[in-house]
Amino acid sequence: MPDLLLPLRGVEARPEVLQPATADAAVEWDAVEGKLTVVLPRADTAVLLRLAAPA
């Protein structure tokens, strides 16, 4: 599977969980590597994310 976020390598961004707001998901964006890490609290959880401009 291709890494779709690689074109964003070097881009400063702030990941946000949009839905559900109370998902207790942890998200982290590594701009240097172009890597988005998402940790979900349960296996049956899904979230909608966005990469927003830095605050």
Backbone as a printed PyTorch tensor [residue, N CA C, xyz], in Angstrom:
tensor([[[  0.8490,  -1.1830,   0.0000],
         [  0.0000,   0.0000,   0.0000],
         [  0.8920,   1.2440,   0.0000]],

        [[  0.6480,   2.1940,  -0.8850],
         [  1.4800,   3.3990,  -0.9330],
         [  1.2400,   4.2850,   0.2810]],

        [[  2.2580,   5.0220,   0.6590],
         [  2.1490,   5.9500,   1.7850],
         [  1.6060,   7.2680,   1.2590]],

        [[  0.3260,   7.5220,   1.4660],
         [ -0.3390,   8.6930,   0.9010],
         [  0.0580,   9.9930,   1.5770]],

        [[  0.6510,   9.9340,   2.7680],
         [  1.0160,  11.1570,   3.4760],
         [  2.4230,  11.6370,   3.1510]],

        [[  3.2150,  10.8600,   2.4390],
         [  4.5730,  11.2810,   2.1210],
         [  4.6440,  12.6360,   1.4210]],

        [[  3.7180,  13.0030,   0.5320],
         [  3.7910,  14.3460,  -0.0620],
         [  3.6690,  15.4650,   0.9730]],

        [[  3.2090,  15.1410,   2.1650],
         [  3.0800,  16.1430,   3.2240],
         [  4.3170,  16.2000,   4.1230]],

        [[  5.3390,  15.4230,   3.7970],
         [  6.5700,  15.4490,   4.5870],
         [  7.1010,  16.8770,   4.6190]],

        [[  7.4340,  17.3640,   5.8120],
         [  7.9530,  18.7160,   5.9850],
         [  6.8910,  19.7650,   6.2220]],

        [[  5.6220,  19.3960,   6.1060],
         [  4.5180,  20.3400,   6.3040],
         [  4.1170,  20.3450,   7.7720]],

        [[  4.1510,  21.5120,   8.3840],
         [  3.7010,  21.6410,   9.7730],
         [  2.1810,  21.5930,   9.7990]],

        [[  1.6370,  20.7550,  10.6540],
         [  0.1900,  20.6100,  10.7590],
         [ -0.1690,  20.1780,  12.1760]],

        [[ -1.4330,  20.3460,  12.4910],
         [ -1.9500,  19.9490,  13.8050],
         [ -3.1070,  18.9870,  13.5750]],

        [[ -2.9320,  17.7070,  13.9410],
         [ -4.0280,  16.7620,  13.7320],
         [ -5.1510,  17.0100,  14.7410]],

        [[ -6.3730,  16.8990,  14.2650],
         [ -7.5520,  17.0730,  15.1200],
         [ -8.5200,  15.9240,  14.8840]],

        [[ -9.1110,  15.4360,  15.9510],
         [-10.1900,  14.4530,  15.8480],
         [-11.4840,  15.2460,  15.6950]],

        [[-12.1740,  15.0410,  14.5770],
         [-13.4260,  15.7630,  14.3290],
         [-14.6370,  15.0100,  14.8600]],

        [[-14.7080,  13.7270,  14.5810],
         [-15.8520,  12.9200,  15.0000],
         [-15.3730,  11.5480,  15.4180]],

        [[-15.8820,  10.9400,  16.3990],
         [-16.6210,  11.5910,  17.4780],
         [-15.6590,  12.3610,  18.3760]],

        [[-16.1030,  13.4770,  18.8540],
         [-15.2550,  14.3500,  19.6610],
         [-14.8130,  13.6820,  20.9650]],

        [[-15.5660,  12.7120,  21.4230],
         [-15.2540,  12.0270,  22.6880],
         [-14.6640,  10.6360,  22.4580]],

        [[-13.9300,  10.4550,  21.3800],
         [-13.4100,   9.1330,  21.0270],
         [-12.2360,   8.6880,  21.8840]],

        [[-11.6050,   9.5980,  22.6130],
         [-10.4100,   9.2870,  23.4000],
         [ -9.2830,   8.7470,  22.5290]],

        [[ -9.2370,   9.1790,  21.2830],
         [ -8.1550,   8.7830,  20.3820],
         [ -6.9830,   9.7320,  20.5760]],

        [[ -5.7770,   9.2080,  20.4240],
         [ -4.5710,  10.0280,  20.4840],
         [ -4.0140,  10.1340,  19.0700]],

        [[ -3.7370,  11.3610,  18.6200],
         [ -3.1920,  11.5670,  17.2800],
         [ -1.9280,  12.4120,  17.3700]],

        [[ -0.9760,  12.0950,  16.5100],
         [  0.2900,  12.8280,  16.4910],
         [  0.7750,  12.9250,  15.0540]],

        [[  1.2400,  14.1010,  14.6670],
         [  1.7730,  14.3270,  13.3370],
         [  3.2670,  14.5920,  13.4350]],

        [[  4.0570,  13.8440,  12.6910],
         [  5.5040,  14.0380,  12.6210],
         [  5.8040,  14.6330,  11.2480]],

        [[  6.0150,  15.9520,  11.2080],
         [  6.2220,  16.6480,   9.9370],
         [  7.5190,  16.2200,   9.2620]],

        [[  8.5490,  15.9320,  10.0240],
         [  9.8400,  15.5540,   9.4440],
         [  9.7110,  14.2720,   8.6310]],

        [[  9.0110,  13.2880,   9.1740],
         [  8.8570,  12.0110,   8.4860],
         [  7.5860,  11.9410,   7.6360]],

        [[  6.6730,  12.9080,   7.7870],
         [  5.3920,  12.8290,   7.0930],
         [  4.5790,  11.6590,   7.6010]],

        [[  4.5610,  11.4970,   8.9320],
         [  3.9440,  10.3130,   9.5410],
         [  2.8280,  10.7200,  10.4950]],

        [[  1.6560,  10.1600,  10.2780],
         [  0.5120,  10.3650,  11.1610],
         [  0.3390,   9.1110,  12.0030]],

        [[  0.3280,   9.2850,  13.3170],
         [  0.1330,   8.1690,  14.2340],
         [ -1.2080,   8.3510,  14.9300]],

        [[ -2.0240,   7.3080,  14.9090],
         [ -3.3370,   7.3310,  15.5550],
         [ -3.4240,   6.1330,  16.4880]],

        [[ -3.7820,   6.3990,  17.7440],
         [ -3.9830,   5.3360,  18.7250],
         [ -5.4480,   5.3890,  19.1460]],

        [[ -6.1470,   4.2830,  18.9030],
         [ -7.5670,   4.2050,  19.2410],
         [ -7.7420,   3.4470,  20.5520]],

        [[ -8.7350,   3.8240,  21.3630],
         [ -8.9110,   3.1970,  22.6690],
         [ -9.4270,   1.7600,  22.6090]],

        [[-10.1400,   1.4160,  21.5250],
         [-10.6950,   0.0730,  21.3720],
         [-10.5810,  -0.3490,  19.9160]],

        [[-10.6040,  -1.6250,  19.6840],
         [-10.4780,  -2.1470,  18.3160],
         [-11.6690,  -1.7560,  17.4350]],

        [[-12.8390,  -1.5700,  18.0090],
         [-14.0290,  -1.2570,  17.2140],
         [-14.2870,   0.2500,  17.0960]],

        [[-13.2460,   1.0560,  17.2160],
         [-13.3680,   2.5100,  17.1710],
         [-12.8780,   3.0380,  15.8260]],

        [[-13.5610,   4.0490,  15.3120],
         [-13.1170,   4.7570,  14.1120],
         [-13.2670,   6.2480,  14.3830]],

        [[-12.4140,   7.0450,  13.7690],
         [-12.4950,   8.4930,  13.9380],
         [-12.3120,   9.1780,  12.5930]],

        [[-12.8340,  10.3840,  12.4950],
         [-12.6160,  11.2480,  11.3520],
         [-11.6060,  12.3050,  11.7810]],

        [[-10.5100,  12.4320,  11.0260],
         [ -9.4240,  13.3490,  11.3800],
         [ -9.2610,  14.4260,  10.3220]],

        [[ -8.5780,  15.5010,  10.7100],
         [ -8.1060,  16.4700,   9.7320],
         [ -6.7390,  16.9650,  10.1800]],

        [[ -5.9470,  17.3490,   9.2250],
         [ -4.6700,  18.0000,   9.5090],
         [ -4.8970,  19.4890,   9.2890]],

        [[ -4.9050,  20.2470,  10.3770],
         [ -5.1730,  21.6860,  10.3240],
         [ -3.8530,  22.4560,  10.3410]],

        [[ -3.9270,  23.7110,   9.9980],
         [ -2.7630,  24.5860,  10.0750],
         [ -2.3290,  24.7050,  11.5290]],

        [[ -1.0430,  24.8970,  11.7730],
         [ -0.5720,  25.0160,  13.1560],
         [ -1.2620,  26.1750,  13.8710]],

        [[ -1.4470,  26.0210,  15.1560],
         [ -2.1270,  27.0620,  15.9560],
         [ -1.2340,  28.2590,  16.1510]]])
